[in-house]
């Protein structure tokens, strides 16, 4: 009886998935990207991944704010971040390269930028990081950023649901219980 019930539930789930497939976010092609509209301050809100290890580095973070600036080199952007972990503030910087023959942002790994309109959030972006290089099992995660640090819970829940539908069942939302860190060298809007 239990097996029949499980089989029936799996059948209904499969049927439901086929009738209402998951929608994918809109890729922002770096070839046609107006990077000026993405410069400035972004708040890291949440992340989704395929496995717990994809999100491991974020779980001790309380809040994180980033500033995206054009770097002095052509087609290069500098992302600086101030990360709150307990009572400490950490800072880091990443350089993203826009390469004409690639349709993604180039860091040490592959970064794909998605439009936040998928979540009905025009002030959001999604950044997928995929690293199949040095790490044994690779990384596959999507991070949600917003212009406002207090994004509505409905957008965050929508992000979690849509990512889960796409197979990214691990989820972490930054608590944002502590004040955001600031540090020298971090530009403001």
Contact map, one row per residue, 1 for C-alpha under 8 A:
111110000000000000000000000000000000000000000000000000000000000000000000000000000000000000000000000000000000000000000000000000000000000000000000000000000000000000000000000000000000000000000
111111000000000000000000000000000000000000000000000000000000000000000000000000000000000000000000000000000000000000000000000000000000000000000000000000000000000000000000000000000000000000000
111111100000000000000000000000000000000000000000000000000000000000000000000000000000000000000000000000000000000000000000000000000000000000000000000000000000000000000000000000000000000000000
111111110000000000000000000000000000000000000000000000000000000000000000000000000000000000000000000000000000000000000000000000000000000000000000000000000000000000000000000000000000000000000
111111111000000000000000000000000000000000000000000000000000000000000000000000000000000000000000000000000000000000000000000000000000000000000000000000000000000000000000000000000000000000000
011111111100000000000000000000000000000000000000000000000000000000000000000000000000000000000000000000000000000000000000000000000000000000000000000000000000000000000000000000000000000000000
001111111110000000000000000000000000000000000000000000000000000000000000000000000000000000000000000000000000000000000000000000000000000000000000000000000000000000000000000000000000000000000
000111111111000000000000000000000000000000000000000000000000000000000000000000000000000000000000000000000000000000000000000000000000000000000000000000000000000000000000000000000000000000000
000011111111100000000000000000000000000000000000000000000000000000000000000000000000000000000000000000000000000000000000000000000000000000000000000000000000000000000000000000000000000000000
000001111111110000000000000000000000000000000000000000000000000000000000000000000000000000000000000000000000000000000000000000000000000000000000000000000000000000000000000000000000000000000
000000111111111000000000000000000000000000000000000000000000000000000000000000000000000000000000000000000000000000000000000000000000000000000000000000000000000000000000000000000000000000000
000000011111111100000000000000000000000000000000000000000000000000000000000000000000000000000000000000000000000000000000000000000000000000000000000000000000000000000000000000000000000000000
000000001111111110000000000000000000000000000000000000000000000000000000000000000000000000000000000000000000000000000000000000000000000000000000000000000000000000000000000000000000000000000
000000000111111111000000000000000000000000000000000000000000000000000000000000000000000000000000000000000000000000000000000000000000000000000000000000000000000000000000000000000000000000000
000000000011111111100000000000000000000000000000000000000000000000000000000000000000000000000000000000000000000000000000000000000000000000000000000000000000000000000000000000000000000000000
000000000001111111111000000000000000000000000000000000000000000000000000000000000000000000000000000000000000000000000000000000000000000000000000000000000000000000000000000000000000000000000
000000000000111111111100000000000000000000000000000000000000000000000000000000000000000000000000000000000000000000000000000000000000000000000000000000000000000000000000000000000000000000000
000000000000011111111000000000000000000000000000000000000000000000000000000000000000000000000000000000000000000000000000000000000000000000000000000000000000000000000000000000000000000000000
000000000000001111111000000000000000000000000000000000000000000000000000000000000000000000000000000000000000000000000000000000000000000000000000000000000000000000000000000000000000000000000
000000000000000111111100000000000000000000000000000000000000000000000000000000000000000000000000000000000000000000000000000000000000000000000000000000000000000000000000000000000000000000000
000000000000000111111110000000000000000000000000000000000000000000000000000000000000000000000000000000000000000000000000000000000000000000000000000000000000000000000000000000000000000000000
000000000000000010011111000000000000000000000000000000000000000000000000000000000000000000000000000000000000000000000000000000000000000000000000000000000000000001001100000000000000000000000
000000000000000000001111100000000000000000000000000000000000000000000000000000000000000000000000000000000000000000000000000000000000000000000000000000000000000001000000000000000000000000000
000000000000000000000111110000000000000000000000000000000000000000000000000000000000000000000000000000000000000000000100000000000000000000000000000000000000000000000100000000000000000000000
000000000000000000000011111000000000000000000000000000000000000000000000000000000000000000000000000000000000000001110100000000000000000000000000000000000000000000000000000000000000000000000
000000000000000000000001111100000000000000000000000000000000000000000000000000000000000000000000000000000000000001101100000000000000000000000000000000000000000000000000000000000000000000000
000000000000000000000000111110000000000000000000000000000000000000000000000000000000000000000000000000000000000111100000000000000000000000000000000000000000000000000000000000000000000000000
000000000000000000000000011111011000000000000000000000000000000000000000000000000000000000000000000000000000000111100000000000000000000000000000000000000000000000000000000000000000000000000
000000000000000000000000001111111000000000000000000000000000000000000000000000000000000000000000000000110000000010000000000000000000000000000000000000000000000000000000000000000000000000000
000000000000000000000000000111111000000000000000000000000000000000000000000000000000000000000000010001111000000000000000000000000000000000000000000000000000000000000000000000000000000000000
000000000000000000000000000011111000000000000000000000000000000000000000000000000000000000000000000100100000000000000000000000000000000000000000000000000000000000000000000000000000000000000
000000000000000000000000000111111100000000000000000000000000000000000000000000000000000000000000000000000000000000000000000000000000000000000000000000000000000000000000000000000000000000000
000000000000000000000000000111111110000000000000000000000000000000000000000000000000000000000000000000000000000000000000000000000000000000000000000000000000000000000000000000000000000000000
000000000000000000000000000000011111110000000000000000000000000000000000000000000000000000000000000000000000000000000000000000000000000000000000000000000000000000000000000000000000000000000
000000000000000000000000000000001111111000000000000000000000000000000000000000000000000000000000000000000000000000000000000000000000000000000000000000000000000000000000000000000000000000000
000000000000000000000000000000000111111000000000000000000000000000000000000000000000000000000000000000000000000000000000000000000000000000000000000000000000000000000000000000000000000000000
000000000000000000000000000000000111111000000000000000000000000000000000000000000000000000000000000000000000000000000000000000000000000000000000000000000000000000000000000000000000000000000
000000000000000000000000000000000111111100000000000000000000000000010000000000000000000000000000000000000000000000000000000000000000000000000000000000000000000000000000000000000000000000000
000000000000000000000000000000000011111110000000000000000000000000111100000000000000000000000000000000000000000000000000000000000000000000000000000000000000000000000000000000000000000000000
000000000000000000000000000000000000011111000000000000000000000000111000000000000000000000000000000000000000000000000000000000000000000000000000000000000000000000000000000000000000000000111
000000000000000000000000000000000000001111100000000000000000000011110000000000000000000000000000000000000000000000000000000000000000000000000000001000000000000000000000000000000000000000011
000000000000000000000000000000000000000111110000000000000000000011110000000000000000000000000000000000000000000000000000000000000000000000000000111110000000000000000000000000000000000000000
000000000000000000000000000000000000000011111000000000000000000111000000000000000000000000000000000000000000000000000000000000000000000000000000111110000000000000000000000000000000000000000
000000000000000000000000000000000000000001111100000000000000001111000000000000000000000000000000000000000000000000000000000000000000000000000011110010000000000000000000000001000000000000000
000000000000000000000000000000000000000000111110000000000000001100000000000000000000000000000000000000000000000000000000000000000000000000000011110010100001000000000000000011000000000000000
000000000000000000000000000000000000000000011111000000000000000000000000000000000000000000000000000000000000000000000000000000000000000000000011100000000001000000000000001111000000000000000
000000000000000000000000000000000000000000001111100000100000000000000000000000000000000000000000000000000000000000000000000000000000000000001111000000000000000000000000001110000000000000000
000000000000000000000000000000000000000000000111110000100000000000000000000000000000000000000000000000000000000000000000000000000000000000001110000000000000000100110001111100000000000000000
000000000000000000000000000000000000000000000011111101100000000000000000000000000000000000000000000000000000000000000000000000000000000000011100000000000000000000000001111000000000000000000
000000000000000000000000000000000000000000000001111101000000000000000000000000000000000000000000000000000000000000000000000000000000000000011000000000000000000000000011110000000000000000000
000000000000000000000000000000000000000000000000111111100000000000000000000000000000000000000000000000000000000000000000000000000000000000000000000000000000000000000001110000000000000000000
000000000000000000000000000000000000000000000000111111110000000000000000000000000000000000000000000000000000000000000000000000000000000000000000000000000000000000000000010000000000000000000
000000000000000000000000000000000000000000000000001111111000000000000000000000000000000000000000000000000000000000000000000000000000000000100000000000000000000000000000000000000000000000000
000000000000000000000000000000000000000000000000111111111000000000000000000000000000000000000000000000000000000000000000000000000000000000111000000000000000000000000000000000000000000000000
000000000000000000000000000000000000000000000011101111111110000000000000000000000000000000000000000000000000000000000000000000000000000000001000000000000000000000000000011100000000000000000
000000000000000000000000000000000000000000000000000111111110000000000000000000000000000000000000000000000000000000000000000000000000000000000000000000000000000000000000000000000000000000000
000000000000000000000000000000000000000000000000000011111111000000000000000000000000000000000000000000000000000000000000000000000000000000000000000000000000000000000000000000000000000000000
000000000000000000000000000000000000000000000000000000111111100000000000000000000000000000000000000000000000000000000000000000000000000000000000000000000000000000000000000101000000000000000
000000000000000000000000000000000000000000000000000000111111100000000000000000000000000000000000000000000000000000000000000000000000000000000000000000000000000000000000000101000000000000000
000000000000000000000000000000000000000000000000000000001111110000000000000000000000110000000000000000000000000000000000000000000000000000000000000000000000000000000000000000000000000000000
000000000000000000000000000000000000000000000000000000000111111100000000000000000011110000000000000000000000000000000000000000000000000000000000000000000000000000000000000001000000000000000
000000000000000000000000000000000000000000000000000000000001111100000000000000000011110000000000000000000000000000000000000000000000000000000000000000000000000000000000000001111100000000000
000000000000000000000000000000000000000000011000000000000000111110000000000000000011100000000000000000000000000000000000000000000000000000000000000000000000000000000000000001111111100000000
000000000000000000000000000000000000000000111000000000000000111111000000000000001111000000000000000000000000000000000000000000000000000000000000000000000000000000000000000000000001100000000
000000000000000000000000000000000000000011110000000000000000001111100000000000001110000000000000000000000000000000000000000000000000000000000000000000000000000000000000000000000001100000000
000000000000000000000000000000000000000011110000000000000000000111110000000000111100000000000000000000000000000000000000000000000000000000000000000000000000000000000000000000000000000000000
000000000000000000000000000000000000001111000000000000000000000011111000000000111000000000000000000000000000000000000000000000000000000000000000000000000000000000000000000000000000000001110
000000000000000000000000000000000000011111000000000000000000000001111100000011110000000000000000000000000000000000000000000000000000000000000000000000000000000000000000000000000000000000000
000000000000000000000000000000000000001100000000000000000000000000111110000011100000000000000000000000000000000000000000000000000000000000000000000000000000000000000000000000000000000000000
000000000000000000000000000000000000001000000000000000000000000000011111000111000000000000000000000000000000000000000000000000000000000000000000000000000000000000000000000000000000000000000
000000000000000000000000000000000000000000000000000000000000000000001111111111000000000000000000000000000000000000000000000000000000000000000000000000000000000000000000000000000000000000000
000000000000000000000000000000000000000000000000000000000000000000000111110100000000000000000000000000000000000000000000000000000000000000000000000000000000000000000000000000000000000000000
000000000000000000000000000000000000000000000000000000000000000000000011111100000000000000000000000000000000000000000000000000000000000000000000000000000000000000000000000000000000000000000
000000000000000000000000000000000000000000000000000000000000000000000011111100000000000000000000000000000000000000000000000000000000000000000000000000000000000000000000000000000000000000000
000000000000000000000000000000000000000000000000000000000000000000000010111110000000000000000000111000000000000000000000000000000000000000000000000000000000000000000000000000000000000000000
000000000000000000000000000000000000000000000000000000000000000000000111111111000000000000000011110000000000000000000000000000000000000000000000000000000000000000000000000000000000000000000
000000000000000000000000000000000000000000000000000000000000000000011110001111100000000000000011100000000000000000000000000000000000000000000000000000000000000000000000000000000000000000000
000000000000000000000000000000000000000000000000000000000000000000011110000111110000000000001111000000000000000000000000000000000000000000000000000000000000000000000000000000000000000000000
000000000000000000000000000000000000000000000000000000000000000001111000000011111000000000001111000000000000000000000000000000000000000000000000000000000000000000000000000000000000000000000
000000000000000000000000000000000000000000000000000000000000000001110000000001111100000000111100000000000000000000000000000000000000000000000000000000000000000000000000000000000000000001000
000000000000000000000000000000000000000000000000000000000000000111100000000000111110000000111000000000000000000000000000000000000000000000000000000000000000000000000000000000000000000001000
000000000000000000000000000000000000000000000000000000000000000111000000000000011111000011110000000000000000000000000000000000000000000000000000000000000000000000000000000000000001111000000
000000000000000000000000000000000000000000000000000000000000111110000000000000001111100011100000000000000000000000000000000000000000000000000000000000000000000000000000000000000001100000000
000000000000000000000000000000000000000000000000000000000000111100000000000000000111111111000000000000000000000000000000000000000000000000000000000000000000000000000000000000000111100000000
000000000000000000000000000000000000000000000000000000000001111000000000000000000011111111000000000000000000000000000000000000000000000000000000000000000000000000000000000000000000000000000
000000000000000000000000000000000000000000000000000000000001110000000000000000000001111100000000000000000000000000000000000000000000000000000000000000000000000000000000000000000000000000000
000000000000000000000000000000000000000000000000000000000000000000000000000000000001111110000000000000000000000000000000000000000000000000000000000000000000000000000000000000000000000000000
000000000000000000000000000000000000000000000000000000000000000000000000000000000001111111000000000000000000000000000000000000000000000000000000000000000000000000000000000000000000000000000
000000000000000000000000000000000000000000000000000000000000000000000000000000000111101111100000000000000000000000000000000000000000000000000000000000000000000000000000000000000000110000000
000000000000000000000000000000000000000000000000000000000000000000000000000000000111100111110000000000000000000000000000000000000000000000000000000000000000000000000000000000000000000000000
000000000000000000000000000000000000000000000000000000000000000000000000000000011110000011111000000000000000000000000000000000000000000000000000000000000000000000000000000000000000001000000
000000000000000000000000000000000000000000000000000000000000000000000000000000011100000001111100000000000000000000000000000000000000000000000000000000000000000000000000000000000000000000000
000000000000000000000000000000000000000000000000000000000000000000000000000001111000000000111110000000000000000000000000000000000000000000000000000000000000000000000000000000000000000000000
000000000000000000000000000000000000000000000000000000000000000000000000000001110000000000011111000000000010000000000000000000000000000000000000000000000000000000000000000000000000000000000
000000000000000000000000000000000000000000000000000000000000000000000000000111100000000000001111100000000010000000000000000000000000000000000000000000000000000000000000000000000000000000000
000000000000000000000000000000000000000000000000000000000000000000000000000111100000000000000111110000001110000000000000000000000000000000000000000000000000000000000000000000000000000000000
000000000000000000000000000000000000000000000000000000000000000000000000001110000000000000000011111000001110000000000000000000000000000000000000000000000000000000000000000000000000000000000
000000000000000000000000000001000000000000000000000000000000000000000000001100000000000000000001111101011100000000000000000000000000000000000000000000000000000000000000000000000000000000000
000000000000000000000000000000000000000000000000000000000000000000000000001000000000000000000000111111111100000000000000000000000000000000000000000000000000000000000000000000000000000000000
000000000000000000000000000000100000000000000000000000000000000000000000000000000000000000000000011111100000000000000000000000000000000000000000000000000000000000000000000000000000000000000
000000000000000000000000000000000000000000000000000000000000000000000000000000000000000000000000001111100000000000000000000000000000000000000000000000000000000000000000000000000000000000000
000000000000000000000000000001000000000000000000000000000000000000000000000000000000000000000000011111111000000000000000000000000000000000000000000000000000000000000000000000000000000000000
000000000000000000000000000011100000000000000000000000000000000000000000000000000000000000000000001111111000000100000000000000000000000000000000000000000000000000000000000000000000000000000
000000000000000000000000000011000000000000000000000000000000000000000000000000000000000000000000011001111100011110000000000000000000000000000000000000000000000000000000000000000000000000000
000000000000000000000000000001000000000000000000000000000000000000000000000000000000000000000001111001111110011110000000000000000000000000000000000000000000000000000000000000000000000000000
000000000000000000000000000000000000000000000000000000000000000000000000000000000000000000000001111000011111111000000000000000000000000000000000000000000000000000000000000000000000000000000
000000000000000000000000000000000000000000000000000000000000000000000000000000000000000000000111100000001111111000000000000000000000000000000000000000000000000000000000000000000000000000000
000000000000000000000000000000000000000000000000000000000000000000000000000000000000000000000000000000000111110000000000000000000010000000000000000000000000000000000000000000000000000000000
000000000000000000000000000000000000000000000000000000000000000000000000000000000000000000000000000000000111111000000000000000001111100000000000000000000000000000000000000000000000000000000
000000000000000000000000000000000000000000000000000000000000000000000000000000000000000000000000000000011111111100000000000000011110000000000000000000000000000000000000000000000000000000000
000000000000000000000000000000000000000000000000000000000000000000000000000000000000000000000000000000011110111110000000000000111100000000000000000000000000000000000000000000000000000000000
000000000000000000000000001100000000000000000000000000000000000000000000000000000000000000000000000000111000011111000000000000111000000000000000000000000000000000000000000000000000000000000
000000000000000000000000001110000000000000000000000000000000000000000000000000000000000000000000000000011000001111100000000011110000000000000000000000000000000000000000000000000000000000000
000000000000000000000000111100000000000000000000000000000000000000000000000000000000000000000000000000000000000111110000000011110000000000000000000000000000000000000000000000000000000000000
000000000000000000000000111100000000000000000000000000000000000000000000000000000000000000000000000000000000000011111100010111000000000000000000000000000000000000000000000000000000000000000
000000000000000000000000100000000000000000000000000000000000000000000000000000000000000000000000000000000000000001111111111111000000000000000000000000000000000000000000000000000000000000000
000000000000000000000000010000000000000000000000000000000000000000000000000000000000000000000000000000000000000000111111110100000000000000000000000000000000000000000000000000000000000000000
000000000000000000000001110000000000000000000000000000000000000000000000000000000000000000000000000000000000000000111111100000000000000000000000000000000000000000000000000000000000000000000
000000000000000000000000000000000000000000000000000000000000000000000000000000000000000000000000000000000000000000011111100000000000000000000000000000000010011000000000000000000000000000000
000000000000000000000000000000000000000000000000000000000000000000000000000000000000000000000000000000000000000000011111110000000000000000000000000000000010000000000000000000000000000000000
000000000000000000000000000000000000000000000000000000000000000000000000000000000000000000000000000000000000000000011111111100000000000000000000000000000010000000000000000000000000000000000
000000000000000000000000000000000000000000000000000000000000000000000000000000000000000000000000000000000000000000111001111110000000000000000000000000000000000000000000000000000000000000000
000000000000000000000000000000000000000000000000000000000000000000000000000000000000000000000000000000000000000000010000111110000000000000000000011100000000000000000000000000000000000000000
000000000000000000000000000000000000000000000000000000000000000000000000000000000000000000000000000000000000000000111000111111000000000000000001111000000000000000000000000000000000000000000
000000000000000000000000000000000000000000000000000000000000000000000000000000000000000000000000000000000000000011110000011111100000000000000001110000000000000000000000000000000000000000000
000000000000000000000000000000000000000000000000000000000000000000000000000000000000000000000000000000000000000011110000000111110000000000000111100000000000000000000000000000000000000000000
000000000000000000000000000000000000000000000000000000000000000000000000000000000000000000000000000000000000001111000000000011111000000000000111100000000000000000000000000000000000000000000
000000000000000000000000000000000000000000000000000000000000000000000000000000000000000000000000000000000000011111000000000001111100000000011110000000000000000000000000000000000000000000000
000000000000000000000000000000000000000000000000000000000000000000000000000000000000000000000000000000000000111100000000000000111110000000111100000000000000000000000000000000000000000000000
000000000000000000000000000000000000000000000000000000000000000000000000000000000000000000000000000000000000111000000000000000011111000001111000000000000000000000000000000000000000000000000
000000000000000000000000000000000000000000000000000000000000000000000000000000000000000000000000000000000001110000000000000000001111111001110000000000000000000000000000000000000000000000000
000000000000000000000000000000000000000000000000000000000000000000000000000000000000000000000000000000000000100000000000000000000111111111100000000000000000000000000000000000000000000000000
000000000000000000000000000000000000000000000000000000000000000000000000000000000000000000000000000000000000100000000000000000000011111101000000000000000000000000000000000000000000000000000
000000000000000000000000000000000000000000000000000000000000000000000000000000000000000000000000000000000000000000000000000000000011111101000000000000000000000000000000000000000000000000000
000000000000000000000000000000000000000000000000000000000000000000000000000000000000000000000000000000000000000000000000000000000011111111100000000000000000000000000000000000000000000000000
000000000000000000000000000000000000000000000000000000000000000000000000000000000000000000000000000000000000000000000000000000000001111111000000000000000000000000000000000000000000000000000
000000000000000000000000000000000000000000000000000000000000000000000000000000000000000000000000000000000000000000000000000000000001001111100000000000000000000000000000000000000000000000000
000000000000000000000000000000000000000000000000000000000000000000000000000000000000000000000000000000000000000000000000000000000111111111110000000000000000000000000000000000000000000000000
000000000000000000000000000000000000000000000000000011000000000000000000000000000000000000000000000000000000000000000000000000001111001011111000000000000000000000000000000000000000000000000
000000000000000000000000000000000000000000000000110001000000000000000000000000000000000000000000000000000000000000000000000000011110000001111100000000000000000000000000000000000000000000000
000000000000000000000000000000000000000000000011110001100000000000000000000000000000000000000000000000000000000000000000000000011100000000111110000000000000000000000001000000000000000000000
000000000000000000000000000000000000000000000011100000000000000000000000000000000000000000000000000000000000000000000000000001111000000000011111000000000000000000000000000000000000000000000
000000000000000000000000000000000000000000011111000000000000000000000000000000000000000000000000000000000000000000000000000001110000000000001111100000000000000000000000000000000000000000000
000000000000000000000000000000000000000000011110000000000000000000000000000000000000000000000000000000000000000000000000000111100000000000000111110000000000001000000000000000000000000000000
000000000000000000000000000000000000000001111100000000000000000000000000000000000000000000000000000000000000000000000000000111100000000000000011111000000000000000000000000000000000000000000
000000000000000000000000000000000000000001111000000000000000000000000000000000000000000000000000000000000000000000000000001110000000000000000001111110100000000000000000000000000000000000000
000000000000000000000000000000000000000011100000000000000000000000000000000000000000000000000000000000000000000000000000001100000000000000000000111110000000000000000000000000000000000000000
000000000000000000000000000000000000000001100000000000000000000000000000000000000000000000000000000000000000000000000000001000000000000000000000011111100000000000000000000000000000000000000
000000000000000000000000000000000000000001111000000000000000000000000000000000000000000000000000000000000000000000000000000000000000000000000000011111100000000000000000000000000000000000000
000000000000000000000000000000000000000000000000000000000000000000000000000000000000000000000000000000000000000000000000000000000000000000000000000111110000000000000000000000000000000000000
000000000000000000000000000000000000000000001000000000000000000000000000000000000000000000000000000000000000000000000000000000000000000000000000010111111011000000000000000000000000000000000
000000000000000000000000000000000000000000000000000000000000000000000000000000000000000000000000000000000000000000000000000000000000000000000000000001111111000000000000000000000000000000000
000000000000000000000000000000000000000000000000000000000000000000000000000000000000000000000000000000000000000000000000000000000000000000000000000000111111100000000000000000000000000000000
000000000000000000000000000000000000000000000000000000000000000000000000000000000000000000000000000000000000000000000000000000000000000000000000000000011111110000000000000000000000000000000
000000000000000000000000000000000000000000000000000000000000000000000000000000000000000000000000000000000000000000000011100000000000000000000000000000111111111000000000000000000000000000000
000000000000000000000000000000000000000000001100000000000000000000000000000000000000000000000000000000000000000000000000000000000000000000000000000000111111111100000000000010000000000000000
000000000000000000000000000000000000000000000000000000000000000000000000000000000000000000000000000000000000000000000000000000000000000000000000000000001111111110000000000000000000000000000
000000000000000000000000000000000000000000000000000000000000000000000000000000000000000000000000000000000000000000000010000000000000000000000000000000000111111111000000000000000000000000000
000000000000000000000000000000000000000000000000000000000000000000000000000000000000000000000000000000000000000000000010000000000000000000000001000000000011111111100000000000000000000000000
000000000000000000000000000000000000000000000001000000000000000000000000000000000000000000000000000000000000000000000000000000000000000000000000000000000001111111110000001000000000000000000
000000000000000000000000000000000000000000000000000000000000000000000000000000000000000000000000000000000000000000000000000000000000000000000000000000000000111111111000000000000000000000000
000000000000000000000110000000000000000000000000000000000000000000000000000000000000000000000000000000000000000000000000000000000000000000000000000000000000011111111100000000000000000000000
000000000000000000000000000000000000000000000001000000000000000000000000000000000000000000000000000000000000000000000000000000000000000000000000000000000000001111111111100000000000000000000
000000000000000000000000000000000000000000000001000000000000000000000000000000000000000000000000000000000000000000000000000000000000000000000000000000000000000111111111110000000000000000000
000000000000000000000100000000000000000000000000000000000000000000000000000000000000000000000000000000000000000000000000000000000000000000000000000000000000000011111111100000000000000000000
000000000000000000000101000000000000000000000000000000000000000000000000000000000000000000000000000000000000000000000000000000000000000000000000000000000000000001111111000000000000000000000
000000000000000000000000000000000000000000000000010000000000000000000000000000000000000000000000000000000000000000000000000000000000000000000000000000000000000000111111100000000000000000000
000000000000000000000000000000000000000000000001111000000000000000000000000000000000000000000000000000000000000000000000000000000000000000001000000000000000000000111111111000000000000000000
000000000000000000000000000000000000000000000001111000000000000000000000000000000000000000000000000000000000000000000000000000000000000000000000000000000000000000111011111000000000000000000
000000000000000000000000000000000000000000000001111100100000000000000000000000000000000000000000000000000000000000000000000000000000000000000000000000000000000000010001111100000000000000000
000000000000000000000000000000000000000000000111100000100000000000000000000000000000000000000000000000000000000000000000000000000000000000000000000000000000000100000001111110000000000000000
000000000000000000000000000000000000000000000111000000100110000000000000000000000000000000000000000000000000000000000000000000000000000000000000000000000000000000000000011111000000000000000
000000000000000000000000000000000000000000001110000000000000000000000000000000000000000000000000000000000000000000000000000000000000000000000000000000000001000000000000001111100000000000000
000000000000000000000000000000000000000000011100000000000110111000000000000000000000000000000000000000000000000000000000000000000000000000000000000000000000000000000000000111110000000000000
000000000000000000000000000000000000000000000000000000000000011000000000000000000000000000000000000000000000000000000000000000000000000000000000000000000000000000000000000011111000000000000
000000000000000000000000000000000000000000000000000000000000011000000000000000000000000000000000000000000000000000000000000000000000000000000000000000000000000000000000000001111111000000000
000000000000000000000000000000000000000000000000000000000000011000000000000000000000000000000000000000000000000000000000000000000000000000000000000000000000000000000000000000111110000000000
000000000000000000000000000000000000000000000000000000000000011000000000000000000001000000000000000000000000000000000000000000000000000000000000000000000000000000000000000000011111000000000
000000000000000000000000000000000000000000000000000000000000001000000000000000000001000000000000000000000000000000000000000000000000000000000000000000000000000000000000000000011111100000000
000000000000000000000000000000000000000000000000000000000000001110000000000000000111000000000000000000000000000000000000000000000000000000000000000000000000000000000000000000010111110000000
000000000000000000000000000000000000000000000000000000000000001110000000000000000111000010000000000000000000000000000000000000000000000000000000000000000000000000000000000000000011111000000
000000000000000000000000000000000000000000000000000000000000000000000000000000000100000010000000000000000000000000000000000000000000000000000000000000000000000000000000000000000001111101000
000000000000000000000000000000000000000000000000000000000000000000000000000000000100000000100000000000000000000000000000000000000000000000000000000000000000000000000000000000000000111111000
000000000000000000000000000000000000000000000000000000000000000000000000000000000000000000000000000000000000000000000000000000000000000000000000000000000000000000000000000000000000011111000
000000000000000000000000000000000000000000000000000000000000000000000000000000000000000000000000000000000000000000000000000000000000000000000000000000000000000000000000000000000000001111100
000000000000000000000000000000000000000000000000000000000000000000100000000000011000000000000000000000000000000000000000000000000000000000000000000000000000000000000000000000000000011111110
000000000000000000000000000000000000000100000000000000000000000000100000000000000000000000000000000000000000000000000000000000000000000000000000000000000000000000000000000000000000000011111
000000000000000000000000000000000000000110000000000000000000000000100000000000000000000000000000000000000000000000000000000000000000000000000000000000000000000000000000000000000000000001111
000000000000000000000000000000000000000110000000000000000000000000000000000000000000000000000000000000000000000000000000000000000000000000000000000000000000000000000000000000000000000000111
